[in-house]
Amino acid sequence: ALDQAKSTYCTTFARLCKEVYSARLEANDNVKNLKTMEKWVNKLNEDDFGNLSAIFKPLIHTLMLIWKHSKYYNTPSRLVILVREMCNSIIDQAYRFISGEEIFNLIENEEANVAVDQLLLVLKVCGNFKNTYFNYKTKIANECPQNPWSIQNGALFSRLDCFIERSHDILDLTKTIIQFSKLAKVEIG
């Protein structure tokens, strides 16, 4: 109709149609590739916290395959978003596993050793995630030297690193409380 009316909007509308067609191709490719991660992301949000480390390798491996084979979803900005969301899920799971309130309740009930064990597990799981990422970062550098994961670690793990640091602080506090509770029970006769 625009062609027949010799409208000035004809070229603008044709350009818009091309952009919509390209965006549709990109969206279809993204859905196809990201659908492969759905199973692992759901497990990341639903599994028991102690079992999360077993999910990291297949999750990051799937991310690596998407990076290698996707036409559109292999840019640093998209990788940053996915890894940050994974970190957020791990932090949420850790908080559900042991909250600050629960730690102080354990300390108050003289079960600080349980709190220490749980905090150590949280730190281990967070460390395992980062180690898995770094192993695959090395692997992708070898397999795709033209498109490596060359992203600053701070851009990926800033929130997770802050969480790890706070967990270390709480762990140190809890260990100190355990040491002081031992001193309170010493009797010199």
Accessible surface in RSA format (square Angstrom, percent):
REM  Atomic radii and reference values for relative SASA: ProtOr
REM  Chains: A
REM  Algorithm: Lee & Richards
REM  Probe-radius: 1.40
REM  Slices: 20
REM RES _ NUM      All-atoms   Total-Side   Main-Chain    Non-polar    All polar
REM                ABS   REL    ABS   REL    ABS   REL    ABS   REL    ABS   REL
RES ALA A   1   112.58 103.5  67.78 104.6  44.81 101.9  70.80  99.7  41.78 110.7
RES LEU A   2    61.14  34.0  59.16  42.3   1.98   5.0  59.31  41.7   1.83   4.9
RES ASP A   3   103.60  72.6  89.03  88.6  14.57  34.5  34.11  80.3  69.50  69.3
RES GLN A   4   162.60  90.9 132.87  97.1  29.73  70.8  50.61 107.7 111.99  84.9
RES ALA A   5    76.63  70.5  43.13  66.6  33.50  76.2  54.63  76.9  22.00  58.3
RES LYS A   6   180.88  88.2 151.10  92.7  29.78  70.9 102.51  92.3  78.36  83.5
RES SER A   7    31.45  26.6  13.82  18.4  17.63  40.6  16.28  34.7  15.17  21.3
RES THR A   8   122.32  87.0  97.56  98.9  24.76  59.0  88.83 119.3  33.50  50.6
RES TYR A   9   152.35  71.1 152.35  86.7   0.00   0.0 104.11  78.2  48.23  59.5
RES CYS A  10    35.80  27.1  34.69  38.7   1.11   2.6  10.37  26.3  25.42  27.4
RES THR A  11    99.67  70.9  94.22  95.5   5.45  13.0  79.91 107.3  19.76  29.9
RES THR A  12    67.90  48.3  67.19  68.1   0.72   1.7  48.63  65.3  19.27  29.1
RES PHE A  13   108.68  54.4 105.89  65.6   2.79   7.3 108.35  65.7   0.34   1.0
RES ALA A  14    51.86  47.7  45.18  69.7   6.68  15.2  50.44  71.0   1.42   3.8
RES ARG A  15   137.52  57.7 134.78  68.7   2.75   6.5  50.59  69.1  86.94  52.7
RES LEU A  16    94.12  52.4  92.34  66.1   1.78   4.5  93.66  65.8   0.46   1.2
RES CYS A  17    59.17  44.8  51.01  56.9   8.16  19.2  27.88  70.6  31.29  33.7
RES LYS A  18   152.80  74.5 148.38  91.0   4.42  10.5  95.30  85.8  57.50  61.2
RES GLU A  19   100.51  57.7  93.00  70.4   7.51  17.9  42.82  82.8  57.70  47.1
RES VAL A  20    91.84  60.4  89.01  80.6   2.83   6.8  91.37  79.4   0.47   1.3
RES TYR A  21   118.40  55.3 115.83  65.9   2.57   6.7  81.15  61.0  37.25  45.9
RES SER A  22    63.83  53.9  61.71  82.4   2.12   4.9  32.81  69.9  31.02  43.5
RES ALA A  23    57.33  52.7  49.85  76.9   7.48  17.0  54.08  76.2   3.25   8.6
RES ARG A  24   123.80  52.0 117.31  59.8   6.49  15.5  59.31  81.1  64.49  39.1
RES LEU A  25    73.29  40.8  69.66  49.8   3.63   9.1  69.80  49.0   3.49   9.4
RES GLU A  26    48.93  28.1  48.93  37.0   0.00   0.0   6.67  12.9  42.27  34.5
RES ALA A  27    50.30  46.2  46.20  71.3   4.10   9.3  49.99  70.4   0.31   0.8
RES ASN A  28    81.32  56.1  74.25  71.8   7.07  17.0  26.08  62.8  55.24  53.4
RES ASP A  29    17.05  11.9  12.56  12.5   4.49  10.6   9.23  21.7   7.82   7.8
RES ASN A  30    19.99  13.8  19.99  19.3   0.00   0.0   8.14  19.6  11.85  11.5
RES VAL A  31    99.63  65.6  95.16  86.1   4.48  10.8  99.07  86.1   0.57   1.5
RES LYS A  32   138.76  67.7 127.14  78.0  11.62  27.7  84.79  76.3  53.98  57.5
RES ASN A  33    17.36  12.0  16.22  15.7   1.14   2.7   1.14   2.7  16.22  15.7
RES LEU A  34    51.75  28.8  45.77  32.7   5.98  15.0  46.08  32.4   5.67  15.3
RES LYS A  35   129.20  63.0 116.71  71.6  12.50  29.8  80.75  72.7  48.45  51.6
RES THR A  36    79.17  56.3  61.08  61.9  18.09  43.1  69.10  92.8  10.07  15.2
RES MET A  37     5.45   2.8   5.45   3.6   0.00   0.0   4.64   3.9   0.81   1.1
RES GLU A  38    80.68  46.3  75.40  57.0   5.28  12.6  29.45  57.0  51.23  41.8
RES LYS A  39   117.57  57.4 108.63  66.6   8.95  21.3  70.23  63.2  47.35  50.4
RES TRP A  40    51.19  20.5  51.19  24.8   0.00   0.0  39.52  21.1  11.67  18.9
RES VAL A  41    51.85  34.1  51.85  46.9   0.00   0.0  51.85  45.0   0.00   0.0
RES ASN A  42    67.38  46.5  66.60  64.4   0.78   1.9  10.27  24.7  57.11  55.2
RES LYS A  43    79.33  38.7  79.13  48.6   0.20   0.5  36.16  32.6  43.17  46.0
RES LEU A  44     1.27   0.7   1.27   0.9   0.00   0.0   1.27   0.9   0.00   0.0
RES ASN A  45    57.65  39.8  51.19  49.5   6.46  15.6  19.66  47.3  37.99  36.7
RES GLU A  46   136.88  78.6 104.06  78.7  32.82  78.1  41.70  80.7  95.18  77.7
RES ASP A  47    47.54  33.3  39.87  39.7   7.67  18.1   6.47  15.2  41.07  41.0
RES ASP A  48    92.70  64.9  77.61  77.2  15.09  35.7  32.21  75.8  60.49  60.3
RES PHE A  49     7.10   3.6   3.85   2.4   3.25   8.5   3.85   2.3   3.25   9.3
RES GLY A  50    34.81  42.9   0.00   N/A  34.81  42.9  13.24  36.3  21.57  48.3
RES ASN A  51    85.00  58.6  80.23  77.5   4.77  11.5  16.36  39.4  68.65  66.4
RES LEU A  52     0.00   0.0   0.00   0.0   0.00   0.0   0.00   0.0   0.00   0.0
RES SER A  53    38.33  32.4  25.91  34.6  12.43  28.6  24.17  51.5  14.16  19.8
RES ALA A  54    80.74  74.2  54.26  83.7  26.48  60.2  66.75  94.0  14.00  37.1
RES ILE A  55     5.97   3.4   5.80   4.3   0.17   0.4   5.97   4.3   0.00   0.0
RES PHE A  56     0.39   0.2   0.39   0.2   0.00   0.0   0.39   0.2   0.00   0.0
RES LYS A  57   135.03  65.9 134.67  82.6   0.36   0.9  77.25  69.5  57.78  61.5
RES PRO A  58    37.30  27.2  30.84  28.1   6.46  23.5  36.98  30.5   0.32   2.0
RES LEU A  59     0.00   0.0   0.00   0.0   0.00   0.0   0.00   0.0   0.00   0.0
RES ILE A  60     0.00   0.0   0.00   0.0   0.00   0.0   0.00   0.0   0.00   0.0
RES HIS A  61    61.42  33.6  61.42  42.7   0.00   0.0  42.43  43.7  18.99  22.1
RES THR A  62    16.18  11.5  16.18  16.4   0.00   0.0   5.99   8.0  10.19  15.4
RES LEU A  63     4.17   2.3   4.17   3.0   0.00   0.0   4.17   2.9   0.00   0.0
RES MET A  64     3.29   1.7   3.29   2.2   0.00   0.0   3.29   2.8   0.00   0.0
RES LEU A  65    69.48  38.7  68.26  48.8   1.22   3.1  68.72  48.3   0.75   2.0
RES ILE A  66     5.79   3.3   4.50   3.4   1.29   3.1   5.69   4.1   0.11   0.3
RES TRP A  67     6.34   2.5   3.81   1.8   2.52   5.9   4.32   2.3   2.02   3.3
RES LYS A  68    71.42  34.8  41.83  25.7  29.60  70.5  17.82  16.0  53.60  57.1
RES HIS A  69   126.83  69.3 100.03  69.5  26.80  68.5  73.88  76.1  52.95  61.6
RES SER A  70     4.79   4.0   0.00   0.0   4.79  11.0   0.00   0.0   4.79   6.7
RES LYS A  71   163.97  80.0 134.72  82.7  29.25  69.6  84.75  76.3  79.21  84.4
RES TYR A  72    73.30  34.2  64.15  36.5   9.15  23.8  45.21  34.0  28.09  34.6
RES TYR A  73    29.73  13.9  25.99  14.8   3.74   9.7   8.71   6.5  21.02  25.9
RES ASN A  74    35.73  24.6  31.41  30.3   4.32  10.4   0.04   0.1  35.69  34.5
RES THR A  75    54.97  39.1  54.61  55.4   0.36   0.9  53.03  71.2   1.94   2.9
RES PRO A  76    69.09  50.4  69.09  63.0   0.00   0.0  69.09  57.0   0.00   0.0
RES SER A  77    73.59  62.2  64.08  85.5   9.51  21.9  51.68 110.1  21.91  30.7
RES ARG A  78    64.95  27.3  64.93  33.1   0.02   0.0   7.38  10.1  57.57  34.9
RES LEU A  79     2.88   1.6   0.24   0.2   2.64   6.6   2.15   1.5   0.73   2.0
RES VAL A  80    20.49  13.5  20.49  18.5   0.00   0.0  20.49  17.8   0.00   0.0
RES ILE A  81    99.51  56.6  98.08  73.1   1.42   3.4  99.39  71.6   0.12   0.3
RES LEU A  82    29.37  16.4  28.90  20.7   0.47   1.2  28.90  20.3   0.47   1.3
RES VAL A  83     0.00   0.0   0.00   0.0   0.00   0.0   0.00   0.0   0.00   0.0
RES ARG A  84   109.57  46.0 108.99  55.6   0.58   1.4  31.18  42.6  78.39  47.5
RES GLU A  85   100.59  57.8  99.58  75.3   1.01   2.4  34.66  67.0  65.93  53.8
RES MET A  86     6.61   3.4   5.27   3.5   1.34   3.2   6.45   5.5   0.15   0.2
RES CYS A  87     1.95   1.5   1.95   2.2   0.00   0.0   1.95   4.9   0.00   0.0
RES ASN A  88    42.14  29.1  42.14  40.7   0.00   0.0  10.94  26.3  31.20  30.2
RES SER A  89    18.72  15.8  16.33  21.8   2.39   5.5   2.17   4.6  16.55  23.2
RES ILE A  90     0.00   0.0   0.00   0.0   0.00   0.0   0.00   0.0   0.00   0.0
RES ILE A  91    12.02   6.8  12.02   9.0   0.00   0.0  12.02   8.7   0.00   0.0
RES ASP A  92    67.19  47.1  64.55  64.2   2.64   6.2  11.07  26.1  56.11  56.0
RES GLN A  93    11.55   6.5  10.08   7.4   1.48   3.5   0.32   0.7  11.23   8.5
RES ALA A  94     1.17   1.1   0.58   0.9   0.59   1.3   0.62   0.9   0.55   1.5
RES TYR A  95   136.18  63.6 133.33  75.9   2.85   7.4  94.77  71.2  41.41  51.1
RES ARG A  96   149.67  62.8 118.83  60.6  30.84  73.4  73.43 100.4  76.24  46.2
RES PHE A  97    52.89  26.5  36.17  22.4  16.72  43.5  44.34  26.9   8.54  24.4
RES ILE A  98    10.71   6.1   2.42   1.8   8.29  20.0   2.42   1.7   8.29  22.5
RES SER A  99    21.05  17.8  20.62  27.5   0.43   1.0  10.64  22.7  10.41  14.6
RES GLY A 100    27.89  34.4   0.00   N/A  27.89  34.4  22.43  61.6   5.45  12.2
RES GLU A 101   132.36  76.0 119.87  90.7  12.48  29.7  44.71  86.5  87.65  71.6
RES GLU A 102    63.89  36.7  61.88  46.8   2.01   4.8  25.90  50.1  38.00  31.0
RES ILE A 103     4.01   2.3   4.01   3.0   0.00   0.0   4.01   2.9   0.00   0.0
RES PHE A 104   107.10  53.6 104.11  64.5   2.99   7.8 104.47  63.3   2.63   7.5
RES ASN A 105    72.54  50.0  71.49  69.1   1.04   2.5  16.72  40.2  55.82  53.9
RES LEU A 106    23.16  12.9  23.09  16.5   0.07   0.2  23.14  16.3   0.02   0.1
RES ILE A 107    28.00  15.9  19.10  14.2   8.90  21.4  19.10  13.8   8.90  24.1
RES GLU A 108   141.05  81.0 112.95  85.4  28.11  66.9  42.68  82.5  98.38  80.3
RES ASN A 109    95.31  65.7  74.05  71.6  21.26  51.2  17.70  42.6  77.61  75.0
RES GLU A 110   142.09  81.6 110.07  83.3  32.02  76.2  45.04  87.1  97.05  79.2
RES GLU A 111    79.97  45.9  74.88  56.6   5.09  12.1  24.93  48.2  55.03  44.9
RES ALA A 112    10.36   9.5   8.31  12.8   2.05   4.7   8.31  11.7   2.05   5.4
RES ASN A 113    98.25  67.8  96.43  93.2   1.82   4.4  27.50  66.2  70.76  68.4
RES VAL A 114    66.20  43.6  65.41  59.2   0.79   1.9  66.13  57.5   0.06   0.2
RES ALA A 115     0.00   0.0   0.00   0.0   0.00   0.0   0.00   0.0   0.00   0.0
RES VAL A 116    15.01   9.9  15.01  13.6   0.00   0.0  15.01  13.0   0.00   0.0
RES ASP A 117    92.19  64.6  84.85  84.4   7.35  17.4  27.30  64.2  64.89  64.7
RES GLN A 118    37.69  21.1  36.49  26.7   1.20   2.9  10.00  21.3  27.69  21.0
RES LEU A 119     5.16   2.9   5.16   3.7   0.00   0.0   5.16   3.6   0.00   0.0
RES LEU A 120    80.45  44.8  76.01  54.4   4.44  11.2  76.41  53.7   4.03  10.9
RES LEU A 121    53.04  29.5  49.49  35.4   3.55   8.9  52.34  36.8   0.70   1.9
RES VAL A 122     2.07   1.4   2.07   1.9   0.00   0.0   2.07   1.8   0.00   0.0
RES LEU A 123    21.46  12.0  14.15  10.1   7.32  18.4  14.48  10.2   6.98  18.8
RES LYS A 124   131.80  64.3 120.53  74.0  11.27  26.8  76.24  68.6  55.56  59.2
RES VAL A 125     1.56   1.0   1.56   1.4   0.00   0.0   1.56   1.4   0.00   0.0
RES CYS A 126     0.19   0.1   0.19   0.2   0.00   0.0   0.00   0.0   0.19   0.2
RES GLY A 127    25.40  31.3   0.00   N/A  25.40  31.3  25.22  69.2   0.18   0.4
RES ASN A 128    43.32  29.9  41.39  40.0   1.93   4.6   9.36  22.5  33.96  32.8
RES PHE A 129     0.00   0.0   0.00   0.0   0.00   0.0   0.00   0.0   0.00   0.0
RES LYS A 130    42.03  20.5  42.03  25.8   0.00   0.0  13.73  12.4  28.30  30.1
RES ASN A 131    89.15  61.5  87.80  84.8   1.36   3.3  19.11  46.0  70.04  67.7
RES THR A 132    20.96  14.9  19.57  19.8   1.39   3.3   4.82   6.5  16.13  24.4
RES TYR A 133     0.00   0.0   0.00   0.0   0.00   0.0   0.00   0.0   0.00   0.0
RES PHE A 134    64.70  32.4  62.52  38.7   2.19   5.7  62.91  38.1   1.79   5.1
RES ASN A 135   101.61  70.1  92.34  89.2   9.26  22.3  23.38  56.3  78.23  75.6
RES TYR A 136    12.55   5.9  12.31   7.0   0.24   0.6   8.93   6.7   3.62   4.5
RES LYS A 137    53.92  26.3  53.70  32.9   0.22   0.5  32.53  29.3  21.39  22.8
RES THR A 138    85.33  60.7  80.61  81.7   4.72  11.3  59.18  79.5  26.15  39.5
RES LYS A 139    79.27  38.7  75.51  46.3   3.76   9.0  45.76  41.2  33.51  35.7
RES ILE A 140     0.00   0.0   0.00   0.0   0.00   0.0   0.00   0.0   0.00   0.0
RES ALA A 141    44.28  40.7  35.81  55.3   8.47  19.3  35.94  50.6   8.34  22.1
RES ASN A 142   113.97  78.6  86.90  84.0  27.07  65.2  27.54  66.3  86.43  83.5
RES GLU A 143    76.89  44.1  47.61  36.0  29.28  69.7  34.07  65.9  42.82  35.0
RES CYS A 144    10.84   8.2  10.84  12.1   0.00   0.0   0.01   0.0  10.83  11.7
RES PRO A 145    97.24  70.9  75.78  69.1  21.46  78.0  78.51  64.8  18.73 116.4
RES GLN A 146   148.27  82.9 108.73  79.5  39.53  94.1  70.59 150.3  77.68  58.9
RES ASN A 147    44.27  30.5  43.19  41.7   1.08   2.6  15.19  36.6  29.08  28.1
RES PRO A 148    48.69  35.5  45.23  41.2   3.46  12.6  45.23  37.3   3.46  21.5
RES TRP A 149     1.69   0.7   0.00   0.0   1.69   4.0   0.20   0.1   1.49   2.4
RES SER A 150    88.97  75.2  57.48  76.7  31.49  72.5  42.65  90.8  46.32  64.9
RES ILE A 151    15.57   8.9   7.85   5.9   7.71  18.6  12.55   9.0   3.01   8.2
RES GLN A 152   147.38  82.4 137.18 100.3  10.21  24.3  48.79 103.9  98.59  74.8
RES ASN A 153    65.54  45.2  60.59  58.6   4.95  11.9  18.73  45.1  46.81  45.2
RES GLY A 154    45.17  55.7   0.00   N/A  45.17  55.7  35.01  96.1  10.15  22.7
RES ALA A 155    33.54  30.8  25.02  38.6   8.53  19.4  31.11  43.8   2.43   6.4
RES LEU A 156     2.69   1.5   0.00   0.0   2.69   6.8   0.00   0.0   2.69   7.2
RES PHE A 157     0.12   0.1   0.12   0.1   0.00   0.0   0.12   0.1   0.00   0.0
RES SER A 158    58.94  49.8  53.09  70.8   5.85  13.5  37.43  79.7  21.51  30.1
RES ARG A 159   123.74  52.0 117.28  59.8   6.46  15.4  56.62  77.4  67.13  40.7
RES LEU A 160     0.33   0.2   0.00   0.0   0.33   0.8   0.00   0.0   0.33   0.9
RES ASP A 161    51.88  36.3  47.41  47.2   4.47  10.6  26.37  62.1  25.51  25.4
RES CYS A 162    60.51  45.8  57.67  64.3   2.84   6.7   6.63  16.8  53.88  58.1
RES PHE A 163    34.39  17.2  34.39  21.3   0.00   0.0  34.39  20.9   0.00   0.0
RES ILE A 164    29.35  16.7  29.32  21.8   0.04   0.1  29.35  21.1   0.00   0.0
RES GLU A 165   113.33  65.1 109.90  83.1   3.44   8.2  33.73  65.2  79.60  65.0
RES ARG A 166   144.19  60.5 143.60  73.2   0.58   1.4  58.82  80.4  85.37  51.7
RES SER A 167     5.54   4.7   4.88   6.5   0.66   1.5   0.51   1.1   5.03   7.1
RES HIS A 168    86.32  47.2  86.32  60.0   0.00   0.0  56.37  58.1  29.95  34.9
RES ASP A 169    85.25  59.7  78.12  77.8   7.14  16.9  28.33  66.7  56.93  56.8
RES ILE A 170    51.28  29.2  50.28  37.5   1.00   2.4  51.28  36.9   0.00   0.0
RES LEU A 171     7.82   4.4   7.82   5.6   0.00   0.0   7.82   5.5   0.00   0.0
RES ASP A 172    84.37  59.1  81.62  81.2   2.75   6.5  28.00  65.9  56.37  56.2
RES LEU A 173    80.14  44.6  75.10  53.7   5.05  12.7  79.46  55.8   0.69   1.8
RES THR A 174     0.00   0.0   0.00   0.0   0.00   0.0   0.00   0.0   0.00   0.0
RES LYS A 175    91.07  44.4  90.50  55.5   0.57   1.4  48.69  43.8  42.38  45.1
RES THR A 176    62.67  44.6  59.45  60.3   3.22   7.7  38.24  51.4  24.43  36.9
RES ILE A 177    53.75  30.6  52.31  39.0   1.44   3.5  53.25  38.3   0.50   1.4
RES ILE A 178    25.28  14.4  24.64  18.4   0.64   1.5  25.28  18.2   0.00   0.0
RES GLN A 179   100.34  56.1  99.02  72.4   1.32   3.1  38.84  82.7  61.50  46.6
RES PHE A 180   129.58  64.8 124.83  77.3   4.75  12.4 125.06  75.8   4.52  13.0
RES SER A 181    47.48  40.1  40.62  54.2   6.86  15.8  34.26  73.0  13.22  18.5
RES LYS A 182   118.80  58.0 112.68  69.1   6.12  14.6  75.29  67.8  43.51  46.4
RES LEU A 183   117.83  65.6 104.55  74.8  13.28  33.4 104.70  73.5  13.13  35.3
RES ALA A 184    88.07  81.0  47.03  72.6  41.04  93.4  59.57  83.9  28.50  75.5
RES LYS A 185   145.41  70.9 122.15  74.9  23.26  55.4  88.78  79.9  56.64  60.3
RES VAL A 186    93.62  61.6  69.07  62.5  24.55  59.1  73.93  64.2  19.69  53.4
RES GLU A 187   163.38  93.8 131.48  99.5  31.90  76.0  50.05  96.8 113.33  92.5
RES ILE A 188   170.16  96.8 133.91  99.8  36.25  87.4 136.93  98.6  33.23  90.2
RES GLY A 189   121.93 150.4   0.00   N/A 121.93 150.4  61.23 168.0  60.70 135.9
END  Absolute sums over single chains surface
CHAIN  1 A    11900.0      10372.3       1527.6       6804.9       5095.0
END  Absolute sums over all chains
TOTAL         11900.0      10372.3       1527.6       6804.9       5095.0
